[in-house]
Amino acid sequence: MSLCEKSFKQLNEMIEEVAYRFFIAKRLISMRQRGEILEEDNPPYQVYLLRVEKAYRSLDERERNLINNEFFFQNYQNWWIGIYSKASFYRFKKRAMLRFLEAFYHG
């Protein structure tokens, strides 16, 4: 099943998983920098972190704002009220999720 065929809920869950693993990778890198973990150069979690960052950078400003506020650094719930109508928010969010996942998996 291609990304375009996935439901809004499935796309949301996919990015939630990417974000969850992103923060684990960041924690592992921090532990490695403090010498708590001794590993080879370029461990898989560092590669993962770079893939997430590259996918994020491939988005335009509005898409980055949506992905950041919804999945990575959730400032507050309903942050988008006053910026978007409900329909516009969900339309833009779906487009941002698709573009992020496409860049993450195929970029």
MODELLER restraints for C-alpha pairs under 7 A, 6 or more apart:
rsr = mdl.restraints
at = mdl.atoms
rsr.add(forms.Gaussian(group=physical.xy_distance, feature=features.Distance(at['CA:3:A'], at['CA:98:A']), mean=6.75, stdev=0.5))
rsr.add(forms.Gaussian(group=physical.xy_distance, feature=features.Distance(at['CA:8:A'], at['CA:94:A']), mean=6.47, stdev=0.5))
rsr.add(forms.Gaussian(group=physical.xy_distance, feature=features.Distance(at['CA:11:A'], at['CA:97:A']), mean=6.51, stdev=0.5))
rsr.add(forms.Gaussian(group=physical.xy_distance, feature=features.Distance(at['CA:16:A'], at['CA:71:A']), mean=6.13, stdev=0.5))
rsr.add(forms.Gaussian(group=physical.xy_distance, feature=features.Distance(at['CA:19:A'], at['CA:71:A']), mean=6.29, stdev=0.5))
rsr.add(forms.Gaussian(group=physical.xy_distance, feature=features.Distance(at['CA:19:A'], at['CA:72:A']), mean=5.97, stdev=0.5))
rsr.add(forms.Gaussian(group=physical.xy_distance, feature=features.Distance(at['CA:22:A'], at['CA:49:A']), mean=5.91, stdev=0.5))
rsr.add(forms.Gaussian(group=physical.xy_distance, feature=features.Distance(at['CA:25:A'], at['CA:45:A']), mean=5.00, stdev=0.5))
rsr.add(forms.Gaussian(group=physical.xy_distance, feature=features.Distance(at['CA:25:A'], at['CA:46:A']), mean=6.60, stdev=0.5))
rsr.add(forms.Gaussian(group=physical.xy_distance, feature=features.Distance(at['CA:25:A'], at['CA:49:A']), mean=6.26, stdev=0.5))
rsr.add(forms.Gaussian(group=physical.xy_distance, feature=features.Distance(at['CA:29:A'], at['CA:46:A']), mean=6.96, stdev=0.5))
rsr.add(forms.Gaussian(group=physical.xy_distance, feature=features.Distance(at['CA:31:A'], at['CA:37:A']), mean=5.95, stdev=0.5))
rsr.add(forms.Gaussian(group=physical.xy_distance, feature=features.Distance(at['CA:32:A'], at['CA:38:A']), mean=6.41, stdev=0.5))
rsr.add(forms.Gaussian(group=physical.xy_distance, feature=features.Distance(at['CA:51:A'], at['CA:104:A']), mean=6.11, stdev=0.5))
rsr.add(forms.Gaussian(group=physical.xy_distance, feature=features.Distance(at['CA:52:A'], at['CA:104:A']), mean=6.17, stdev=0.5))
rsr.add(forms.Gaussian(group=physical.xy_distance, feature=features.Distance(at['CA:55:A'], at['CA:100:A']), mean=5.67, stdev=0.5))
rsr.add(forms.Gaussian(group=physical.xy_distance, feature=features.Distance(at['CA:55:A'], at['CA:103:A']), mean=4.85, stdev=0.5))
rsr.add(forms.Gaussian(group=physical.xy_distance, feature=features.Distance(at['CA:55:A'], at['CA:104:A']), mean=4.93, stdev=0.5))
rsr.add(forms.Gaussian(group=physical.xy_distance, feature=features.Distance(at['CA:56:A'], at['CA:64:A']), mean=6.38, stdev=0.5))
rsr.add(forms.Gaussian(group=physical.xy_distance, feature=features.Distance(at['CA:56:A'], at['CA:100:A']), mean=6.42, stdev=0.5))
rsr.add(forms.Gaussian(group=physical.xy_distance, feature=features.Distance(at['CA:59:A'], at['CA:100:A']), mean=6.87, stdev=0.5))
rsr.add(forms.Gaussian(group=physical.xy_distance, feature=features.Distance(at['CA:63:A'], at['CA:96:A']), mean=4.88, stdev=0.5))
rsr.add(forms.Gaussian(group=physical.xy_distance, feature=features.Distance(at['CA:66:A'], at['CA:93:A']), mean=6.30, stdev=0.5))
rsr.add(forms.Gaussian(group=physical.xy_distance, feature=features.Distance(at['CA:67:A'], at['CA:96:A']), mean=6.81, stdev=0.5))
rsr.add(forms.Gaussian(group=physical.xy_distance, feature=features.Distance(at['CA:69:A'], at['CA:75:A']), mean=6.22, stdev=0.5))
